[in-house]
Amino acid sequence: MNVEQKPKIALSEDIRDRTTWIERLQGKVEITEGSRVEGTVTEALLEKTEEVEWDHFWTKVFTLHRMRRTLYEGSKRELFDFQSHHKYLLMAYSPGIQKQLGRLLARGKEVPFYELAEEYSQLLEKALNRIPTKERHINACQHIAGHVKRKMTEEEKELLQSELEQYLADERSLQDIRALLREWAHKYGDDYIAKQAYLKPHPFVSM
């Protein structure tokens, strides 16, 4: 089994002349006509201009690719690190499955790696099947901010609350809030938060 450095993406026939869009993909994904791909971009997907659709599509593609690379390493330690780095992404997608994965890894010493990997991958794919609600995104963002809350100024706390309220009202994008949280993670030297996949789950912000 060979796991590539970049996710493999297929393009449907009706968008292969979208050269400008395809150029944006190059360097981030491998465009292929093979059967083993991690996502297929279609005309229907291109017409879905809402940020939530795009964010979900690319988050799923890149998260599953990172998981497959991790499982290819065959290391339980690498899998534990993957779980740690994806804690808040999983919290946004499915808190229930996040807890299931945690319990699964807690049994890691008792279970052969191949069994652990198979069950983990099935649960992760299930978690990523549905687009998270805004409320779940807000919950994940609040938990992330909680790591640096004691260091944040009152102005920053008020700013976060305002940004989340505007996001709920469709006046702010999720990417804006993620950028703010990344900024505070670096400002306050919180490496655990800075490494969270949730804050930058994929290299594309929009089409």
Residue frames as a rotation matrix with the C-alpha (Angstrom) as fourth column:
MET 1
0.574 0.819 0.000 0.00
0.819 -0.574 0.000 0.00
0.000 0.000 -1.000 0.00
ASN 2
-0.612 -0.756 0.231 1.28
0.761 -0.643 -0.088 3.43
0.215 0.122 0.969 -0.93
VAL 3
0.457 0.742 -0.491 -0.07
0.831 -0.553 -0.063 6.54
-0.318 -0.379 -0.869 0.74
GLU 4
0.050 -0.428 0.902 0.58
0.768 -0.561 -0.308 9.70
0.638 0.708 0.301 -1.26
GLN 5
-0.807 -0.443 -0.391 1.70
0.590 -0.645 -0.486 13.01
-0.036 -0.623 0.782 0.19
LYS 6
-0.811 0.552 -0.194 -1.42
-0.552 -0.832 -0.062 14.76
-0.196 0.057 0.979 -1.15
PRO 7
-0.130 0.845 0.518 -5.06
-0.069 0.514 -0.855 13.67
-0.989 -0.147 -0.009 -1.38
LYS 8
-0.943 -0.084 0.323 -6.17
0.296 0.233 0.926 12.29
-0.153 0.969 -0.195 -4.73
ILE 9
-0.212 0.879 -0.428 -9.09
-0.186 -0.466 -0.865 14.16
-0.959 -0.104 0.262 -6.27
ALA 10
-0.572 0.142 0.808 -11.11
0.777 0.408 0.479 13.28
-0.262 0.902 -0.344 -9.36
LEU 11
-0.670 0.386 -0.634 -12.84
-0.409 -0.905 -0.119 15.84
-0.619 0.180 0.764 -11.59
SER 12
0.156 0.784 0.601 -16.11
0.416 0.500 -0.759 15.13
-0.896 0.369 -0.248 -13.34
GLU 13
-0.291 -0.295 0.910 -16.14
0.944 0.064 0.323 15.56
-0.154 0.953 0.260 -17.12
ASP 14
0.498 0.664 0.557 -18.24
0.775 -0.630 0.059 18.73
0.390 0.403 -0.828 -17.00
ILE 15
0.967 -0.146 -0.209 -15.67
-0.012 -0.846 0.533 20.80
-0.255 -0.513 -0.820 -15.09
ARG 16
0.348 -0.907 0.239 -12.40
0.773 0.422 0.474 19.80
-0.531 0.020 0.847 -16.73
ASP 17
0.053 -0.313 0.948 -12.32
0.784 -0.576 -0.234 23.09
0.619 0.755 0.215 -18.65
ARG 18
0.958 0.266 0.106 -12.38
0.130 -0.736 0.664 25.15
0.255 -0.622 -0.740 -15.43
THR 19
0.266 -0.963 -0.039 -8.68
0.559 0.187 -0.808 25.95
0.785 0.193 0.588 -15.75
THR 20
-0.128 -0.308 0.943 -8.60
-0.476 -0.815 -0.330 28.80
0.870 -0.491 -0.042 -13.22
TRP 21
0.645 0.443 0.623 -10.19
-0.756 0.245 0.608 26.65
0.117 -0.862 0.493 -10.55
ILE 22
0.914 -0.325 -0.243 -7.99
0.299 0.944 -0.139 23.66
0.274 0.055 0.960 -11.38
GLU 23
0.059 -0.938 0.341 -4.87
0.162 -0.328 -0.931 25.84
0.985 0.110 0.132 -11.05
ARG 24
0.163 0.074 0.984 -5.92
-0.857 -0.483 0.178 26.65
0.489 -0.872 -0.015 -7.48
LEU 25
0.937 0.277 0.212 -5.96
-0.345 0.822 0.452 22.95
-0.049 -0.497 0.866 -6.68
GLN 26
0.627 -0.736 -0.255 -2.55
0.272 0.514 -0.813 22.18
0.730 0.441 0.523 -8.09
GLY 27
-0.394 -0.845 0.361 0.07
-0.257 -0.275 -0.926 21.87
0.882 -0.458 -0.109 -5.39
LYS 28
-0.362 0.355 0.862 -2.54
-0.931 -0.098 -0.351 21.07
-0.040 -0.930 0.366 -2.75
VAL 29
0.367 0.509 0.779 -4.09
-0.380 0.846 -0.374 17.90
-0.849 -0.159 0.504 -4.19
GLU 30
-0.830 -0.553 0.074 -3.28
-0.199 0.417 0.887 15.35
-0.521 0.721 -0.456 -6.86
ILE 31
0.178 0.894 -0.411 -5.81
-0.815 -0.101 -0.570 15.40
-0.551 0.437 0.711 -9.70
THR 32
-0.842 -0.493 0.219 -6.22
-0.348 0.806 0.479 11.94
-0.413 0.327 -0.850 -11.11
GLU 33
-0.076 0.814 -0.576 -8.52
-0.938 0.138 0.319 9.81
0.339 0.564 0.753 -13.25
GLY 34
-0.824 -0.317 -0.470 -7.84
-0.168 0.928 -0.332 6.71
0.542 -0.195 -0.818 -11.18
SER 35
0.083 0.922 -0.379 -10.47
0.173 0.361 0.916 4.84
0.981 -0.142 -0.129 -9.22
ARG 36
0.150 -0.085 -0.985 -8.94
0.969 0.213 0.129 5.31
0.199 -0.973 0.114 -5.75
VAL 37
-0.440 -0.214 0.872 -9.71
0.187 -0.972 -0.144 8.92
0.878 0.100 0.468 -4.88
GLU 38
-0.727 0.119 -0.676 -10.62
0.681 0.007 -0.732 10.73
-0.082 -0.993 -0.086 -1.67
GLY 39
-0.096 0.767 -0.635 -13.14
0.176 -0.615 -0.769 13.05
-0.980 -0.185 -0.076 -3.26
THR 40
-0.448 0.032 0.893 -14.75
0.892 0.073 0.445 13.97
-0.051 0.997 -0.061 -6.57
VAL 41
-0.583 0.218 -0.783 -15.41
-0.013 -0.966 -0.259 17.56
-0.813 -0.141 0.565 -7.59
THR 42
-0.350 0.584 0.732 -18.52
0.922 0.352 0.160 17.92
-0.164 0.731 -0.662 -9.74
GLU 43
-0.639 0.227 0.735 -20.43
0.255 -0.839 0.481 20.75
0.726 0.495 0.478 -11.40
ALA 44
0.455 0.880 -0.134 -23.07
0.372 -0.051 0.927 20.41
0.809 -0.472 -0.351 -8.70
LEU 45
0.320 -0.422 -0.848 -20.45
0.933 -0.014 0.359 20.96
-0.163 -0.907 0.389 -5.99
LEU 46
-0.723 -0.644 0.250 -19.02
0.686 -0.713 0.146 23.98
0.084 0.277 0.957 -7.79
GLU 47
-0.291 0.709 0.642 -22.46
0.185 -0.617 0.765 25.55
0.939 0.341 0.048 -7.85
LYS 48
0.659 0.444 -0.608 -22.74
0.658 0.051 0.751 25.27
0.364 -0.895 -0.259 -4.07
THR 49
0.052 -0.686 0.726 -21.17
0.187 -0.708 -0.682 28.59
0.981 0.171 0.091 -3.19
GLU 50
0.842 0.293 0.454 -21.96
-0.358 -0.327 0.875 28.56
0.404 -0.899 -0.170 0.54
GLU 51
-0.072 -0.953 0.293 -18.85
-0.890 -0.072 -0.451 28.41
0.451 -0.293 -0.843 2.70
VAL 52
0.098 0.149 0.984 -20.25
-0.816 0.578 -0.006 25.57
-0.570 -0.802 0.178 4.79
GLU 53
0.956 0.285 0.069 -20.48
-0.183 0.764 -0.618 23.24
-0.229 0.579 0.783 1.77
TRP 54
0.570 -0.804 -0.170 -16.91
-0.291 -0.004 -0.957 23.88
0.769 0.595 -0.236 0.72
ASP 55
-0.114 -0.626 0.771 -15.49
-0.965 -0.116 -0.236 23.73
0.237 -0.771 -0.591 4.21
HIS 56
0.441 0.361 0.822 -17.16
-0.609 0.793 -0.021 20.38
-0.659 -0.491 0.569 4.84
PHE 57
0.987 -0.049 -0.151 -16.03
-0.092 0.597 -0.797 18.88
0.129 0.801 0.585 1.51
TRP 58
0.301 -0.954 -0.010 -12.37
-0.329 -0.094 -0.940 19.82
0.895 0.286 -0.342 1.95
THR 59
-0.027 -0.264 0.964 -12.32
-1.000 0.018 -0.023 19.10
-0.011 -0.964 -0.265 5.68
LYS 60
0.744 0.375 0.553 -13.53
-0.395 0.914 -0.089 15.57
-0.539 -0.152 0.828 4.98
VAL 61
0.883 -0.432 -0.185 -11.06
-0.012 0.373 -0.928 15.03
0.469 0.821 0.324 2.12
PHE 62
0.059 -0.961 0.271 -8.00
-0.481 -0.266 -0.836 16.23
0.875 -0.081 -0.478 4.04
THR 63
0.093 0.007 0.996 -8.95
-0.982 0.165 0.091 14.71
-0.163 -0.986 0.022 7.40
LEU 64
0.901 0.261 0.345 -9.45
-0.212 0.962 -0.175 11.26
-0.378 0.085 0.922 5.90
HIS 65
0.678 -0.723 -0.132 -6.18
-0.020 0.161 -0.987 11.62
0.734 0.672 0.094 4.00
ARG 66
-0.096 -0.718 0.689 -4.32
-0.837 -0.316 -0.446 12.53
0.538 -0.620 -0.571 7.20
MET 67
0.439 0.329 0.836 -5.93
-0.774 0.611 0.165 9.56
-0.457 -0.720 0.523 8.93
ARG 68
1.000 -0.027 -0.016 -4.86
0.013 0.837 -0.546 7.13
0.028 0.546 0.837 6.18
ARG 69
0.283 -0.954 0.101 -1.31
-0.297 -0.187 -0.937 8.45
0.912 0.235 -0.336 6.30
THR 70
-0.062 -0.257 0.964 -1.33
-0.991 -0.096 -0.089 7.99
0.115 -0.962 -0.249 10.08
LEU 71
0.701 0.400 0.591 -2.66
-0.498 0.867 0.004 4.43
-0.511 -0.297 0.807 9.88
TYR 72
0.847 -0.443 -0.293 -0.10
-0.086 0.430 -0.898 3.61
0.524 0.787 0.327 7.20
GLU 73
-0.011 -0.889 0.458 2.63
-0.792 -0.272 -0.546 4.37
0.610 -0.369 -0.701 9.75
GLY 74
0.260 0.206 -0.943 1.30
0.137 0.959 0.247 1.47
0.956 -0.194 0.221 11.83
SER 75
-0.772 -0.611 -0.177 2.03
0.305 -0.112 -0.946 3.23
0.558 -0.784 0.273 15.11
LYS 76
0.185 0.843 -0.505 -0.39
0.921 0.030 0.388 3.49
0.342 -0.537 -0.771 18.02
ARG 77
-0.280 -0.374 -0.884 1.52
0.698 -0.712 0.081 6.54
-0.660 -0.594 0.460 19.22
GLU 78
-0.994 -0.075 0.075 0.89
0.106 -0.645 0.757 8.27
-0.008 0.760 0.650 15.87
LEU 79
-0.322 0.946 0.029 -2.79
0.524 0.153 0.838 7.42
0.788 0.285 -0.545 16.11
PHE 80
0.149 0.322 -0.935 -3.01
0.973 -0.215 0.080 8.84
-0.175 -0.922 -0.346 19.64
ASP 81
-0.676 -0.473 -0.564 -1.38
0.363 -0.881 0.304 12.04
-0.641 0.001 0.768 18.36
PHE 82
-0.841 0.444 0.310 -3.85
0.236 -0.215 0.948 12.19
0.488 0.870 0.076 15.47
GLN 83
0.082 0.914 -0.397 -6.73
0.854 0.141 0.500 11.94
0.513 -0.380 -0.769 17.91
SER 84
-0.063 -0.188 -0.980 -5.24
0.819 -0.571 0.058 14.68
-0.571 -0.799 0.190 20.07
HIS 85
-0.890 -0.381 -0.249 -4.71
0.169 -0.785 0.596 17.03
-0.423 0.489 0.763 17.11
HIS 86
-0.738 0.669 0.088 -8.26
0.036 -0.091 0.995 16.44
0.674 0.738 0.043 15.84
LYS 87
-0.763 0.420 -0.492 -10.02
0.620 0.261 -0.740 16.71
-0.183 -0.869 -0.459 19.20
TYR 88
-0.451 0.608 -0.653 -11.97
-0.059 -0.751 -0.658 19.88
-0.891 -0.258 0.374 18.42
LEU 89
-0.698 0.242 -0.674 -12.65
-0.702 -0.048 0.710 19.00
0.140 0.969 0.203 14.81
LEU 90
-0.735 0.413 -0.538 -14.30
0.326 0.911 0.254 15.82
0.595 0.012 -0.804 16.07
MET 91
-0.685 0.488 -0.542 -16.12
0.495 -0.234 -0.837 17.79
-0.535 -0.841 -0.082 18.75
ALA 92
-0.564 0.455 -0.689 -17.63
-0.615 -0.789 -0.017 19.99
-0.552 0.414 0.724 16.04
TYR 93
-0.596 0.288 -0.749 -18.61
-0.630 0.411 0.659 17.06
0.498 0.865 -0.064 13.85
SER 94
0.387 0.727 -0.568 -19.82
-0.151 0.657 0.738 14.50
0.910 -0.200 0.364 16.38
PRO 95
-0.086 -0.406 0.910 -19.22
-0.948 -0.247 -0.200 14.79
0.306 -0.880 -0.363 20.13
GLY 96
0.714 0.444 0.542 -20.63
-0.604 0.781 0.156 11.29
-0.354 -0.439 0.826 20.56
ILE 97
0.902 -0.421 -0.098 -18.20
0.258 0.706 -0.660 9.69
0.347 0.570 0.745 18.14
GLN 98
0.168 -0.857 0.487 -15.37
-0.515 -0.498 -0.698 11.78
0.840 -0.134 -0.525 19.59
LYS 99
0.141 -0.043 0.989 -16.02
-0.973 0.176 0.147 10.08
-0.180 -0.984 -0.017 22.93
GLN 100
0.949 0.219 0.228 -16.29
-0.169 0.961 -0.218 6.67
-0.267 0.168 0.949 21.25
LEU 101
0.629 -0.774 -0.075 -12.90
0.047 0.134 -0.990 7.17
0.776 0.619 0.121 19.62
GLY 102
-0.008 -0.611 0.792 -11.43
-0.854 -0.408 -0.323 8.20
0.520 -0.679 -0.518 22.95
ARG 103
0.465 0.252 0.849 -12.73
-0.728 0.655 0.205 5.03
-0.504 -0.713 0.488 24.61
LEU 104
0.989 -0.124 -0.081 -11.44
0.040 0.749 -0.662 2.96
0.143 0.651 0.745 21.69
LEU 105
0.283 -0.951 0.123 -7.93
-0.214 -0.187 -0.959 4.36
0.935 0.245 -0.256 22.05
ALA 106
0.157 -0.174 0.972 -8.08
-0.984 -0.116 0.138 3.87
0.089 -0.978 -0.190 25.82
ARG 107
0.765 0.139 0.628 -8.20
-0.249 0.964 0.089 0.14
-0.593 -0.225 0.773 25.02
GLY 108
0.671 -0.475 -0.569 -5.25
-0.706 -0.176 -0.685 0.52
0.225 0.862 -0.454 22.67
LYS 109
-0.345 -0.884 0.315 -2.84
-0.937 0.345 -0.055 -1.63
-0.060 -0.314 -0.948 24.67
GLU 110
-0.255 0.329 0.909 -5.26
-0.319 0.859 -0.400 -4.53
-0.913 -0.392 -0.114 24.62
VAL 111
0.737 0.647 0.193 -6.17
0.035 0.248 -0.968 -4.43
-0.675 0.721 0.160 20.91
PRO 112
-0.139 -0.784 0.606 -3.94
0.809 0.263 0.526 -5.33
-0.571 0.563 0.598 17.93
PHE 113
-0.632 -0.180 -0.754 -3.17
-0.065 -0.957 0.283 -2.31
-0.772 0.228 0.593 15.77
TYR 114
-0.969 0.246 0.022 -4.98
0.044 0.084 0.995 -3.60
0.243 0.966 -0.092 12.69
GLU 115
-0.215 0.932 -0.292 -8.21
0.934 0.284 0.216 -4.02
0.284 -0.226 -0.932 14.67
LEU 116
-0.115 0.079 -0.990 -7.77
0.606 -0.784 -0.133 -0.60
-0.787 -0.615 0.042 16.26
ALA 117
-0.859 -0.321 -0.398 -7.13
-0.096 -0.663 0.743 0.98
-0.502 0.676 0.539 12.86
GLU 118
-0.785 0.598 0.163 -10.16
0.432 0.341 0.835 -0.62
0.444 0.726 -0.526 11.21
GLU 119
0.075 0.857 -0.510 -12.60
0.997 -0.050 0.062 0.43
0.028 -0.513 -0.858 13.91
TYR 120
-0.264 -0.245 -0.933 -11.06
0.426 -0.897 0.115 3.90
-0.865 -0.368 0.341 14.20
SER 121
-0.982 -0.166 -0.090 -11.32
-0.008 -0.436 0.900 4.57
-0.188 0.884 0.427 10.46
GLN 122
-0.486 0.870 0.081 -14.95
0.703 0.334 0.628 3.40
0.519 0.362 -0.774 10.34
LEU 123
0.187 0.552 -0.812 -15.93
0.927 -0.372 -0.040 5.67
-0.325 -0.746 -0.582 13.21
LEU 124
-0.514 -0.452 -0.729 -14.06
0.227 -0.891 0.393 8.66
-0.827 0.036 0.560 11.80
GLU 125
-0.962 0.193 0.195 -15.69
0.177 -0.106 0.978 8.30
0.209 0.976 0.068 8.40
LYS 126
-0.107 0.971 -0.215 -19.09
0.919 0.179 0.352 8.09
0.380 -0.160 -0.911 10.09
ALA 127
-0.007 0.048 -0.999 -18.36
0.725 -0.687 -0.038 11.26
-0.688 -0.725 -0.030 12.08
LEU 128
-0.721 -0.427 -0.546 -17.50
-0.012 -0.780 0.626 13.18
-0.693 0.458 0.557 8.91
ASN 129
-0.629 0.510 0.587 -20.64
0.777 0.435 0.455 12.19
-0.023 0.742 -0.670 7.02
ARG 130
0.456 0.884 0.104 -22.74
0.872 -0.468 0.148 15.13
0.179 0.024 -0.984 8.18
ILE 131
-0.226 -0.460 0.859 -22.06
0.291 -0.873 -0.391 18.86
0.930 0.161 0.331 8.08
PRO 132
-0.624 -0.037 -0.781 -21.72
0.781 -0.019 -0.624 20.27
0.008 -0.999 0.040 11.62
THR 133
0.552 0.816 0.170 -24.31
0.772 -0.577 0.265 22.74
0.315 -0.015 -0.949 12.86
LYS 134
0.130 -0.460 0.878 -23.31
-0.059 -0.888 -0.456 26.29
0.990 0.007 -0.143 13.70
GLU 135
0.769 0.232 0.596 -24.00
-0.580 -0.140 0.803 25.54
0.270 -0.963 0.027 17.34
ARG 136
0.870 -0.492 0.022 -21.45
0.449 0.812 0.373 22.73
-0.202 -0.314 0.928 17.31
HIS 137
0.181 -0.816 0.548 -18.87
0.657 -0.314 -0.686 24.95
0.732 0.484 0.479 15.62
ILE 138
0.319 0.000 0.948 -19.46
-0.446 -0.882 0.150 27.61
0.836 -0.470 -0.281 18.27
ASN 139
0.972 0.063 0.227 -19.09
-0.230 0.465 0.855 25.02
-0.052 -0.883 0.466 21.01
ALA 140
0.575 -0.814 0.081 -15.75
0.812 0.556 -0.181 23.87
0.102 0.170 0.980 19.58
CYS 141
0.066 -0.539 0.840 -14.52
0.312 -0.788 -0.531 27.46
0.948 0.297 0.116 19.26
GLN 142
0.608 0.228 0.760 -15.48
-0.577 -0.531 0.621 28.22
0.545 -0.816 -0.191 22.86
HIS 143
0.955 -0.296 0.028 -13.64
0.211 0.742 0.637 25.15
-0.209 -0.602 0.771 24.11
ILE 144
0.279 -0.891 0.359 -10.55
0.832 0.038 -0.553 26.16
0.479 0.453 0.752 22.15
ALA 145
0.142 -0.175 0.974 -10.68
-0.134 -0.979 -0.156 29.69
0.981 -0.108 -0.162 23.54
GLY 146
0.939 0.309 0.149 -10.98
-0.194 0.120 0.974 28.19
0.283 -0.943 0.173 26.99
HIS 147
0.543 -0.805 -0.240 -7.35
0.818 0.571 -0.064 27.10
0.189 -0.162 0.969 26.82
VAL 148
-0.554 -0.781 0.288 -6.13
0.712 -0.624 -0.323 30.71
0.432 0.026 0.902 26.72
LYS 149
0.397 0.860 0.322 -9.09
0.545 -0.503 0.671 32.41
0.739 -0.091 -0.668 28.41
ARG 150
0.674 -0.152 -0.723 -7.11
0.680 -0.254 0.688 33.33
-0.288 -0.955 -0.068 31.53
LYS 151
-0.410 -0.902 -0.132 -4.53
0.708 -0.407 0.578 35.11
-0.575 0.143 0.805 29.38
MET 152
-0.262 0.382 0.886 -7.02
0.836 -0.368 0.406 36.90
0.481 0.848 -0.223 27.14
THR 153
-1.000 -0.006 -0.028 -7.83
0.017 -0.907 -0.420 40.55
-0.023 -0.420 0.907 27.73
GLU 154
-0.319 0.943 -0.094 -11.40
0.247 -0.013 -0.969 41.64
-0.915 -0.332 -0.229 28.43
GLU 155
-0.019 0.257 -0.966 -11.45
-0.791 -0.594 -0.143 43.23
-0.611 0.762 0.215 24.98
GLU 156
-0.773 -0.333 -0.540 -10.47
-0.605 0.643 0.470 39.91
0.191 0.690 -0.698 23.37
LYS 157
-0.841 0.523 0.141 -13.16
0.372 0.746 -0.552 38.03
-0.394 -0.412 -0.822 25.30
GLU 158
-0.004 0.862 -0.506 -15.77
-0.090 -0.504 -0.859 40.56
-0.996 0.042 0.080 24.18
LEU 159
-0.279 -0.185 -0.942 -14.47
-0.918 -0.238 0.319 40.37
-0.283 0.954 -0.104 20.61
LEU 160
-0.990 -0.105 -0.095 -14.80
-0.127 0.955 0.266 36.58
0.063 0.276 -0.959 20.55
GLN 161
-0.490 0.872 0.025 -18.34
0.451 0.278 -0.848 36.72
-0.746 -0.404 -0.529 21.89
SER 162
0.098 0.495 -0.863 -19.25
-0.487 -0.732 -0.475 39.33
-0.868 0.467 0.170 19.28
GLU 163
-0.580 -0.405 -0.707 -17.65
-0.812 0.221 0.540 37.31
-0.063 0.887 -0.457 16.47
LEU 164
-0.962 0.238 0.132 -19.52
0.227 0.970 -0.092 34.16
-0.150 -0.059 -0.987 17.48
GLU 165
-0.150 0.954 -0.261 -22.83
0.260 -0.217 -0.941 36.03
-0.954 -0.209 -0.216 17.63
GLN 166
0.036 0.100 -0.994 -22.18
-0.800 -0.593 -0.088 37.49
-0.599 0.799 0.059 14.18
TYR 167
-0.892 -0.364 -0.269 -21.28
-0.452 0.736 0.504 34.05
0.015 0.571 -0.821 12.86
LEU 168
-0.683 0.699 0.210 -24.57
0.478 0.646 -0.595 32.68
-0.552 -0.306 -0.776 14.17
ALA 169
0.266 0.805 -0.531 -26.35
0.080 -0.567 -0.820 35.54
-0.961 0.176 -0.215 12.38
ASP 170
0.449 -0.160 0.879 -24.51
0.858 0.353 -0.374 34.87
-0.250 0.922 0.296 9.08
GLU 171
0.994 -0.108 0.034 -22.54
-0.097 -0.968 -0.230 38.09
0.058 0.225 -0.973 9.40
ARG 172
0.139 -0.982 0.127 -19.13
-0.935 -0.088 0.342 36.48
-0.325 -0.166 -0.931 9.96
SER 173
0.478 -0.042 -0.877 -17.46
-0.519 0.792 -0.321 33.47
0.709 0.609 0.357 8.41
LEU 174
0.987 -0.158 -0.015 -16.12
0.120 0.684 0.720 30.49
-0.103 -0.712 0.694 10.31
GLN 175
0.350 -0.913 0.208 -12.76
0.794 0.171 -0.584 31.12
0.498 0.370 0.785 8.68
ASP 176
0.165 -0.242 0.956 -12.61
-0.233 -0.952 -0.200 34.57
0.958 -0.189 -0.214 10.33
ILE 177
0.785 0.190 0.589 -13.11
-0.607 0.047 0.793 33.04
0.123 -0.981 0.153 13.77
ARG 178
0.854 -0.520 -0.007 -10.57
0.519 0.851 0.085 30.30
-0.038 -0.076 0.996 13.11
ALA 179
0.173 -0.811 0.559 -8.02
0.477 -0.428 -0.768 32.93
0.862 0.399 0.312 12.07
LEU 180
0.352 0.034 0.935 -8.67
-0.616 -0.744 0.259 34.81
0.704 -0.668 -0.241 15.31
LEU 181
0.944 0.035 0.327 -8.19
-0.279 0.608 0.743 31.69
-0.173 -0.793 0.584 17.41
ARG 182
0.604 -0.791 0.100 -4.98
0.730 0.499 -0.467 30.82
0.319 0.355 0.879 15.55
GLU 183
0.148 -0.521 0.840 -3.71
-0.015 -0.851 -0.525 34.33
0.989 0.065 -0.134 16.26
TRP 184
0.539 0.116 0.835 -4.39
-0.784 -0.293 0.547 33.99
0.308 -0.949 -0.067 19.99
ALA 185
0.976 -0.218 0.005 -2.88
0.206 0.930 0.304 30.50
-0.071 -0.295 0.953 20.13
HIS 186
0.260 -0.928 0.269 0.39
0.738 0.011 -0.674 31.89
0.622 0.374 0.688 18.77
LYS 187
0.200 -0.132 0.971 0.18
-0.307 -0.949 -0.066 35.10
0.931 -0.285 -0.230 20.80
TYR 188
0.522 0.121 0.845 -0.16
-0.850 -0.014 0.527 33.20
0.076 -0.993 0.095 24.06
GLY 189
-0.423 -0.888 -0.181 2.19
-0.874 0.452 -0.178 30.34
0.240 0.083 -0.967 23.13
ASP 190
0.118 0.525 0.843 -0.35
-0.618 0.704 -0.351 27.52
-0.778 -0.479 0.407 23.32
ASP 191
-0.720 -0.526 -0.453 1.17
-0.678 0.391 0.623 24.83
-0.151 0.755 -0.638 21.10
TYR 192
-0.734 0.498 0.461 -1.64
0.348 0.859 -0.374 22.36
-0.583 -0.114 -0.805 21.80
ILE 193
0.333 0.900 -0.281 -4.21
0.218 -0.363 -0.906 24.72
-0.917 0.240 -0.317 20.34
ALA 194
0.032 -0.400 -0.916 -1.93
-0.783 -0.580 0.226 25.91
-0.621 0.710 -0.331 17.55
LYS 195
-0.887 -0.455 -0.079 -1.65
-0.418 0.719 0.555 22.30
-0.196 0.525 -0.828 16.33
GLN 196
-0.264 0.864 0.428 -5.39
0.059 0.458 -0.887 21.65
-0.963 -0.209 -0.171 16.32
ALA 197
-0.821 -0.021 0.571 -6.55
0.549 0.250 0.798 20.55
-0.159 0.968 -0.193 12.88
TYR 198
0.179 0.982 -0.066 -9.85
0.934 -0.191 -0.301 22.33
-0.308 -0.008 -0.951 13.48
LEU 199
0.307 -0.084 -0.948 -8.19
0.110 -0.986 0.123 25.71
-0.945 -0.142 -0.294 13.10
LYS 200
-0.084 -0.284 -0.955 -6.88
-0.927 -0.328 0.179 24.85
-0.364 0.901 -0.236 9.64
PRO 201
0.245 0.280 0.928 -8.47
-0.191 0.953 -0.237 21.61
-0.951 -0.119 0.287 8.47
HIS 202
0.396 -0.104 0.912 -7.63
0.853 0.409 -0.324 22.19
-0.340 0.907 0.251 4.80
PRO 203
-0.584 -0.778 -0.233 -5.68
0.623 -0.613 0.486 24.67
-0.521 0.139 0.842 2.63
PHE 204
-0.672 0.403 0.621 -8.75
0.458 -0.434 0.776 26.10
0.583 0.806 0.107 0.87
VAL 205
-0.875 0.413 -0.253 -10.92
-0.019 -0.550 -0.835 28.83
-0.484 -0.725 0.489 2.31
SER 206
0.292 0.951 -0.107 -13.39
-0.227 -0.040 -0.973 28.95
-0.929 0.308 0.204 -0.55
MET 207
0.601 -0.026 0.799 -13.56
0.698 0.504 -0.509 28.25
-0.389 0.863 0.321 -4.27
